[in-house]
Amino acid sequence: MKLACFILLAFLLTGCNQEKTVQLPIAKPDANWALLDFVKVDSLNPILQPSQAQSFYSPLSKKAVNWEERNVLNPSAIVREGKVYLIYRAQDNQMTSRLGLAISEDGLHFTKQADPILFPNEDEFKKYEWKGGIEDPRIIESEDGTYILTYTAYDGKTARLCLATSKDLQTWTKHGLVLGEGKYKDTWSKSGAIVAKPVGDKMVAAKINGKYWMYFGDTDLFMTTSDDLIHWEVAENEESGKMISVLHPRKGYFDSRLVEPGPYAMLQDEGILLIYNGSNAANFNDPALPKFTYSAGQALFDKTKPYKLLERTNTNFIQPDKPYEKVGEVNEVCFVEGLVHFKNKWFLYYGTADSKIAVAVRDEK
């Protein structure tokens, strides 16, 4: 039986498919599966800010550009050789995005590299990446130590989920569209969070039922699976031929407008923990938050059936309340995207008002 059939059957049995959904019980704020109690490092935040000093020769602009002079935002992070490597999105004054790299020995103080590590180039992917650029990375490791990076290619009109690999975090190989060159080629898609398991301070891709799994999307969340972390197959409703939604916005909550993955999805004993970003709608929303506020919540999926939602928090665990989170390129934004376990603590890295980068820390319990 095809994977799509298997997933559809399971959804039908649980009363949850694309056309008909059942709202499962929400979790208490102190759910024992959730990763809560992060504290913003106010003494240092924001830890990364835009700079006009970062200049490189753009192969497409044919000139030197200050590639992060307007904004830095939405970072991913990974631990390598006892240091935290922060891969972050940066925008020039034309709003073209590239990915930069900053390195830290304590998870708090970072040194930026001079040049971006992944950017639009004269290659076969230029048609997807120029002139909007490369956005919003999420990174894990494979079992053999290869780094797997999902990112968004934006041509100025359509966002497309893409993937690249590296052995050293410096030199990258682009592998193109995660959803393939077929019927989903021009579908708006982004924010790929691969299911991974903690191995020491590393986050390593985890197979479930013989497959790798990825959550993606920035309205509802959908899923795709892979045998090799490079080639992916979308989970579809076989009758309608449409992607199956596994997490939805909720009227009256902080995530009433949309949901979007944060970092990787983490496989743990209780299930698969997905930290996700939610946006507050203009109406039928959480009245305690300004409309369109981005804040973050958490969801738990079954560890053997990654498409089966078990619980989700009924409140956000981080929201804009600092001036640099409330005012910027886009106001009222805490957008979480980087998470590492480092020196017996959890470090959560997030974009603030689409302009700067901050960190919150949770001591190991």
SULUR-V520221 format. One record per residue. N is the residue number from 0. SS is DSSP state (hx for helix, st for strand, lp for the rest). PHI is phi in degrees with one decimal (none if undefined). OMEGA is omega in radians with two decimals (none if undefined). Layout:
N	SS	PHI	OMEGA
N	SS	PHI	OMEGA
//
This chain:
0	lp	none	3.14
1	lp	-63.4	3.11
2	hx	-57.3	-3.12
3	hx	-60.7	3.12
4	hx	-64.6	-3.12
5	hx	-60.7	-3.13
6	hx	-66.4	3.12
7	hx	-60.5	3.14
8	hx	-60.3	-3.14
9	hx	-63.2	3.13
10	hx	-65.5	3.12
11	hx	-65.3	-3.14
12	hx	-66.5	3.14
13	lp	-94.7	3.13
14	lp	72.6	-3.06
15	lp	-137.0	2.98
16	lp	-135.7	-3.01
17	lp	-66.2	-3.06
18	lp	-87.3	-3.08
19	lp	-137.1	-3.10
20	lp	-123.7	3.07
21	lp	-120.7	3.13
22	lp	-76.6	3.13
23	lp	-77.9	3.12
24	lp	-56.6	3.09
25	lp	-84.9	-3.08
26	st	-88.6	2.99
27	lp	-70.0	-3.13
28	lp	-57.2	-3.11
29	lp	-102.1	-3.14
30	lp	-52.0	-3.02
31	lp	-72.6	3.11
32	lp	-89.5	-3.04
33	lp	-83.6	3.12
34	lp	-102.3	-3.00
35	lp	-112.8	3.02
36	lp	64.5	2.99
37	lp	-76.2	3.12
38	st	-119.1	3.10
39	st	-65.8	-3.13
40	lp	-86.1	-3.03
41	lp	-63.0	-3.10
42	lp	-69.1	-3.10
43	lp	-118.9	-3.03
44	lp	-66.2	-0.13
45	lp	-73.9	-3.04
46	lp	-83.6	3.05
47	st	-133.3	3.11
48	lp	-131.5	3.10
49	lp	-60.7	-3.14
50	lp	-146.7	3.04
51	lp	-86.9	-3.11
52	lp	-81.2	-3.09
53	lp	-88.1	-3.08
54	st	-129.1	3.03
55	st	-148.7	-3.13
56	st	-83.4	3.13
57	st	-84.0	-3.13
58	lp	-68.0	3.13
59	lp	-98.4	3.06
60	lp	-77.2	-3.12
61	lp	61.8	3.11
62	st	-163.4	3.06
63	st	-73.5	3.12
64	st	-129.1	3.00
65	st	-84.3	-2.82
66	lp	-75.9	3.09
67	lp	-132.9	-3.04
68	lp	-77.0	-3.09
69	lp	-93.8	-3.08
70	st	-146.9	2.84
71	st	-125.2	-2.98
72	st	-165.5	2.91
73	st	43.3	-3.08
74	st	-91.5	2.88
75	st	-107.8	-3.08
76	st	-151.8	3.11
77	st	-153.3	3.10
78	st	-94.5	3.13
79	st	-143.8	3.06
80	lp	51.2	3.04
81	lp	77.1	3.11
82	st	-133.7	3.05
83	st	-97.3	3.07
84	st	-104.9	-3.11
85	st	-105.0	3.08
86	st	-102.5	-2.98
87	st	-128.8	3.08
88	st	-85.0	3.10
89	st	-132.1	-3.13
90	st	-121.6	3.03
91	lp	-87.4	-3.07
92	lp	-75.0	3.02
93	lp	-95.4	-3.13
94	lp	70.5	3.00
95	lp	-78.5	-3.10
96	st	-101.1	3.01
97	st	-137.9	3.14
98	st	-104.0	3.08
99	st	-106.6	-3.12
100	st	-131.8	3.05
101	st	-128.9	-3.00
102	st	-126.0	-3.10
103	st	-139.9	3.06
104	lp	-94.3	-3.14
105	lp	-123.5	-3.14
106	lp	81.9	-3.05
107	lp	-121.7	-3.10
108	lp	-105.9	-3.00
109	lp	-118.5	3.01
110	st	-111.9	-3.12
111	st	-79.6	2.92
112	lp	-80.2	-3.02
113	lp	-69.1	-3.05
114	lp	-109.7	3.01
115	lp	-66.1	-3.13
116	lp	-100.1	3.12
117	st	-146.7	-3.00
118	lp	-158.0	3.06
119	lp	-60.9	-3.03
120	lp	-142.1	3.05
121	lp	-79.7	-3.13
122	lp	-140.5	-3.07
123	lp	-68.4	-3.10
124	lp	-99.6	3.13
125	hx	-54.2	-3.09
126	hx	-63.5	3.11
127	hx	-95.4	-2.94
128	hx	-107.5	-3.04
129	lp	-118.3	0.34
130	lp	-113.7	-3.14
131	lp	-66.4	3.02
132	st	108.7	-3.09
133	st	-115.5	-2.96
134	st	-127.0	2.77
135	st	46.4	-3.11
136	st	-77.0	2.96
137	st	-142.6	-2.94
138	st	-132.5	2.98
139	st	-142.1	3.02
140	st	-111.4	2.94
141	lp	-90.0	-3.12
142	lp	-62.3	-3.11
143	lp	-93.2	3.08
144	lp	90.5	3.05
145	lp	-74.6	3.09
146	st	-86.9	-3.11
147	st	-111.6	-3.08
148	st	-118.3	2.95
149	st	-97.5	3.14
150	st	-153.7	3.12
151	st	-104.8	2.98
152	st	-93.7	-3.09
153	st	-129.9	-3.10
154	lp	-93.6	-3.08
155	lp	99.1	-3.14
156	lp	-128.6	-3.06
157	lp	-126.1	3.02
158	st	-91.1	-3.13
159	st	-131.9	3.13
160	st	-73.5	-3.11
161	st	-128.5	-3.07
162	st	-144.1	3.07
163	st	-139.4	3.14
164	st	-130.6	-3.14
165	st	-155.5	3.03
166	lp	-100.6	-3.01
167	lp	-134.1	-3.12
168	lp	70.5	-3.12
169	lp	-109.8	-3.12
170	lp	-105.2	-3.01
171	lp	-121.6	3.02
172	st	-110.7	3.11
173	st	-81.9	3.14
174	st	-115.0	3.02
175	st	89.6	-2.97
176	st	-75.9	3.10
177	lp	-63.4	-3.11
178	lp	-84.9	3.02
179	lp	85.9	-3.11
180	lp	-94.3	-3.12
181	lp	-88.8	-2.99
182	lp	-68.7	-3.14
183	lp	-97.5	-3.05
184	lp	-56.0	-3.09
185	lp	-105.6	3.08
186	lp	-81.7	3.06
187	lp	-61.7	-3.11
188	lp	-150.7	-3.13
189	lp	-167.1	2.94
190	lp	63.7	-3.12
191	lp	-93.1	-3.14
192	st	-111.7	-3.12
193	st	-81.2	3.08
194	st	-71.4	-3.11
195	st	-136.6	3.11
196	st	-120.8	3.10
197	st	-72.9	3.03
198	st	-129.5	-2.94
199	lp	64.6	3.08
200	lp	-94.4	3.10
201	st	-91.3	2.99
202	st	-117.3	-2.97
203	st	-111.2	3.14
204	st	-52.9	-3.06
205	lp	-115.5	3.03
206	lp	-85.4	3.06
207	st	-128.2	-3.06
208	lp	53.7	3.05
209	lp	79.3	-3.09
210	st	-129.9	2.87
211	st	-87.6	-3.06
212	st	-128.4	3.11
213	st	-138.3	2.96
214	st	-92.3	3.09
215	st	-154.1	3.07
216	lp	124.6	3.08
217	lp	-138.7	2.93
218	lp	-131.1	2.78
219	lp	-91.9	3.03
220	st	-105.3	-3.14
221	st	-124.3	-3.09
222	st	-136.0	3.02
223	st	-144.4	-3.07
224	st	-128.6	-3.07
225	st	-150.7	3.00
226	lp	-92.7	-2.97
227	lp	-134.7	-3.12
228	lp	72.1	3.13
229	lp	-111.7	-3.11
230	lp	-104.1	-2.99
231	st	-125.7	3.12
232	st	-123.8	-3.11
233	st	-71.0	3.04
234	lp	-79.3	-3.05
235	st	-119.4	2.85
236	st	-76.9	-2.99
237	lp	-66.8	3.14
238	lp	-73.5	-3.09
239	lp	-90.9	-3.07
240	lp	72.4	-3.13
241	st	-106.9	3.11
242	st	-65.2	-3.14
243	lp	-89.7	3.10
244	lp	-86.3	-3.12
245	lp	-115.9	3.06
246	st	-149.6	-3.00
247	lp	-124.4	2.92
248	lp	-64.0	-3.12
249	lp	-128.5	3.06
250	lp	-61.5	3.06
251	lp	87.6	-3.09
252	lp	-116.7	3.12
253	lp	-61.4	-3.11
254	lp	-108.2	-3.04
255	lp	-74.5	-3.10
256	lp	-94.6	3.14
257	st	-161.5	3.01
258	st	-128.1	-3.07
259	st	-153.3	-3.11
260	st	-57.8	2.97
261	lp	-90.8	3.08
262	lp	-73.0	2.99
263	lp	-52.9	2.98
264	st	-92.6	-2.99
265	st	-104.7	3.08
266	st	-77.7	3.11
267	st	-138.4	-3.04
268	lp	-59.4	-3.07
269	lp	-76.8	-3.09
270	st	150.5	3.12
271	st	-100.4	3.14
272	st	-88.2	3.06
273	st	-117.7	2.96
274	st	-79.7	-3.05
275	st	-135.3	3.07
276	st	-94.2	3.08
277	st	-127.6	3.08
278	st	-116.4	-3.10
279	lp	-84.5	-3.07
280	lp	-72.8	3.10
281	lp	-74.7	3.05
282	lp	-142.9	-3.04
283	lp	51.1	-2.97
284	lp	-119.4	2.97
285	lp	-84.8	-3.06
286	lp	-68.5	3.13
287	lp	-78.2	-3.12
288	lp	-114.6	3.00
289	lp	-59.2	3.12
290	lp	-61.2	3.14
291	lp	71.4	3.03
292	lp	-60.1	2.98
293	st	-98.7	3.03
294	st	-140.4	-2.99
295	st	-126.5	3.04
296	st	-126.7	-3.10
297	st	-141.1	3.13
298	st	-132.9	3.12
299	st	-119.6	3.09
300	st	-111.6	3.14
301	lp	-62.6	-3.05
302	lp	-76.0	3.04
303	lp	-109.5	3.09
304	lp	-130.8	-2.99
305	lp	-61.1	3.12
306	lp	-87.4	-3.05
307	lp	-97.9	3.11
308	st	-75.5	3.12
309	st	-100.3	-3.11
310	st	-151.4	2.95
311	st	-149.9	-3.12
312	st	-69.6	-3.11
313	lp	-93.8	3.04
314	lp	-134.8	3.02
315	lp	-76.0	3.09
316	lp	-112.9	3.03
317	st	-151.8	-3.11
318	lp	-150.1	-3.12
319	lp	-67.3	3.02
320	lp	-146.9	3.08
321	lp	-109.3	-3.10
322	hx	-54.0	-3.10
323	hx	-75.9	3.03
324	hx	-93.1	-3.03
325	hx	-94.2	-3.08
326	lp	-133.5	3.12
327	lp	177.1	3.11
328	lp	-55.6	3.00
329	lp	-128.9	-3.06
330	lp	-74.2	3.01
331	lp	61.0	-3.11
332	st	-134.4	2.73
333	st	-117.9	-3.07
334	st	-116.9	-3.06
335	st	-84.3	-3.09
336	st	-151.6	-3.12
337	st	-118.5	3.14
338	st	-147.1	3.05
339	st	-135.2	2.94
340	st	-100.4	-2.94
341	st	-153.3	3.13
342	lp	54.0	3.09
343	lp	62.8	3.07
344	st	-138.3	2.98
345	st	-102.1	3.10
346	st	-112.5	-3.14
347	st	-110.8	-3.11
348	st	-105.8	-3.05
349	st	-148.4	3.06
350	st	-82.6	-3.12
351	st	-118.7	3.12
352	lp	50.9	-3.14
353	lp	53.3	-3.02
354	lp	-135.2	-3.05
355	st	-141.4	-3.12
356	st	-127.8	-3.13
357	st	-131.3	-3.13
358	st	-137.2	2.98
359	st	-127.8	-3.01
360	st	-126.0	3.06
361	st	-126.3	3.09
362	st	-68.8	3.10
363	lp	-64.7	-3.12
364	lp	-108.5	none
//
